[in-house]
Amino acid sequence: MTAEEFVRLLANVTAAIAGKPVDTGLERELNQRFPADGAVVAQIFAACREGAAAGWLCQREQGGIRFGRVAKPSPELHNHSIDVVDMNEVAGPHHTHPNGEIDLIMPTEGDARFDGRGAGWLVYPPGSSHRPTVSGGRAFVLYLLPGGAIEFTR
């Protein structure tokens, strides 16, 4: 799995959500269409493991969090960016989602939860903010950001 193949894989997901409101309805749709125990999420999860092992995914580290932007917003990704973090029992920096945030939670160790949620999709609406926290273990969290927009709190 290469970064380019990873982008093509995620383009199938962004095509399904293109133009839709970033809200709880989208969260329900993603969890139904691409369930945590389904084939597409299994492919994404395997790609995250392979990418991290190969060194092109989560290549940076700060504050005990491995992270990295895989792709900037593009027409291929329907104007979404792709970021992936690898978090183990840690809280990340507080930030706001001007256009919302679409997260795929993929526990890798223990009963990992991201902001209290287990495996699957979690959608934060535009204007929301949080301090992303993984508890109960370790997880990959994939972030799709409409327009690539994120504002870190100082």
C-alpha positions as CSV (number, residue, x, y, z in Angstrom):
1,M,0.0,0.0,0.0
2,T,1.4,3.4,-1.0
3,A,0.2,6.8,-0.1
4,E,-1.3,7.2,-3.6
5,E,-3.2,3.9,-3.2
6,F,-4.4,5.1,0.2
7,V,-5.8,8.3,-1.3
8,R,-7.6,6.3,-4.0
9,L,-9.1,4.1,-1.4
10,L,-10.4,7.1,0.6
11,A,-11.6,8.8,-2.5
12,N,-14.4,6.1,-2.6
13,V,-15.5,7.3,0.9
14,T,-15.3,11.0,0.0
15,A,-17.3,10.5,-3.1
16,A,-20.1,9.0,-1.0
17,I,-20.2,12.0,1.3
18,A,-19.4,14.8,-1.2
19,G,-21.8,17.8,-0.8
20,K,-23.6,16.3,2.2
21,P,-24.1,18.3,5.5
22,V,-21.4,17.4,8.0
23,D,-23.8,16.4,10.9
24,T,-25.2,13.4,12.8
25,G,-27.1,12.3,9.7
26,L,-23.8,11.9,7.9
27,E,-22.4,10.0,10.9
28,R,-25.4,7.5,10.7
29,E,-25.0,7.1,7.0
30,L,-21.2,6.4,7.2
31,N,-21.7,3.9,10.0
32,Q,-24.4,2.1,7.9
33,R,-22.6,2.3,4.5
34,F,-19.1,1.7,5.8
35,P,-19.5,-0.2,9.1
36,A,-16.6,-0.7,11.5
37,D,-16.7,-4.4,10.8
38,G,-17.2,-4.1,7.1
39,A,-14.8,-4.7,4.1
40,V,-14.1,-1.0,3.4
41,V,-13.1,-0.1,6.9
42,A,-11.0,-3.4,7.1
43,Q,-9.1,-2.2,4.0
44,I,-8.6,1.3,5.5
45,F,-7.4,-0.2,8.8
46,A,-5.0,-2.6,7.0
47,A,-3.7,0.3,4.9
48,C,-3.1,2.4,8.1
49,R,-1.1,-0.5,9.6
50,E,0.9,-1.0,6.4
51,G,1.5,2.8,6.0
52,A,2.7,3.2,9.5
53,A,5.0,0.2,9.2
54,A,6.4,1.5,5.9
55,G,7.0,5.0,7.4
56,W,4.8,7.1,5.2
57,L,1.9,7.3,7.6
58,C,2.1,9.0,11.0
59,Q,5.7,10.0,10.3
60,R,5.8,12.8,12.8
61,E,5.5,12.7,16.6
62,Q,4.8,15.2,19.3
63,G,3.5,14.9,22.8
64,G,3.2,11.1,22.5
65,I,1.0,11.3,19.4
66,R,2.2,10.1,16.0
67,F,0.5,12.0,13.1
68,G,0.7,13.1,9.6
69,R,-1.3,14.6,6.7
70,V,-1.6,12.1,3.9
71,A,-3.3,14.4,1.4
72,K,-4.3,18.0,1.1
73,P,-7.9,18.8,-0.2
74,S,-8.2,18.0,-3.8
75,P,-10.8,17.4,-6.5
76,E,-10.0,13.6,-6.3
77,L,-10.9,13.7,-2.6
78,H,-13.9,16.0,-3.1
79,N,-12.2,18.8,-1.3
80,H,-11.3,16.8,1.8
81,S,-7.9,16.4,3.4
82,I,-6.8,13.2,5.0
83,D,-4.9,13.0,8.3
84,V,-4.2,10.0,10.4
85,V,-3.1,9.9,14.1
86,D,-1.8,7.1,16.2
87,M,-2.8,7.8,19.8
88,N,-2.3,5.7,23.0
89,E,-3.9,6.9,26.2
90,V,-3.3,10.5,25.4
91,A,-5.2,13.8,24.8
92,G,-4.2,15.9,21.8
93,P,-4.2,19.7,21.3
94,H,-7.5,21.5,21.5
95,H,-8.8,22.6,18.1
96,T,-11.9,23.9,16.2
97,H,-13.4,22.4,13.0
98,P,-14.6,25.4,10.9
99,N,-16.2,23.0,8.3
100,G,-16.6,20.0,10.6
101,E,-14.5,16.9,11.0
102,I,-15.2,13.3,9.9
103,D,-13.4,10.7,12.0
104,L,-12.9,7.0,11.6
105,I,-11.9,5.3,14.8
106,M,-9.8,2.1,14.5
107,P,-8.8,0.6,17.9
108,T,-5.4,-1.2,17.7
109,E,-4.9,-2.2,21.4
110,G,-7.2,-2.7,24.3
111,D,-10.7,-1.2,24.3
112,A,-9.5,2.1,22.9
113,R,-12.1,4.9,22.7
114,F,-11.7,8.2,20.9
115,D,-13.6,10.9,22.7
116,G,-15.6,8.1,24.4
117,R,-16.5,6.4,21.2
118,G,-15.4,2.9,20.0
119,A,-14.7,1.7,16.5
120,G,-16.6,3.4,13.7
121,W,-17.4,6.9,12.4
122,L,-17.8,10.0,14.5
123,V,-18.8,13.3,12.9
124,Y,-18.2,16.8,14.4
125,P,-20.3,19.5,12.8
126,P,-18.9,22.8,11.6
127,G,-17.8,25.2,14.3
128,S,-17.4,22.4,16.9
129,S,-14.2,22.0,18.9
130,H,-12.6,19.4,21.2
131,R,-9.4,18.1,22.7
132,P,-9.1,14.7,21.0
133,T,-8.6,12.0,23.5
134,V,-7.9,8.3,23.2
135,S,-8.5,6.3,26.4
136,G,-8.6,2.6,27.2
137,G,-5.9,1.6,24.7
138,R,-4.4,2.6,21.4
139,A,-6.1,3.6,18.1
140,F,-5.6,5.0,14.7
141,V,-8.0,7.9,14.0
142,L,-8.4,9.0,10.4
143,Y,-9.6,12.6,9.9
144,L,-11.4,13.8,6.8
145,L,-11.5,17.6,7.0
146,P,-13.7,19.5,4.5
147,G,-11.5,22.1,2.8
148,G,-8.6,20.8,5.1
149,A,-9.8,23.4,7.7
150,I,-8.7,23.1,11.3
151,E,-7.8,25.8,13.8
152,F,-5.6,24.9,16.7
153,T,-6.2,26.8,20.0
154,R,-3.3,28.7,21.3
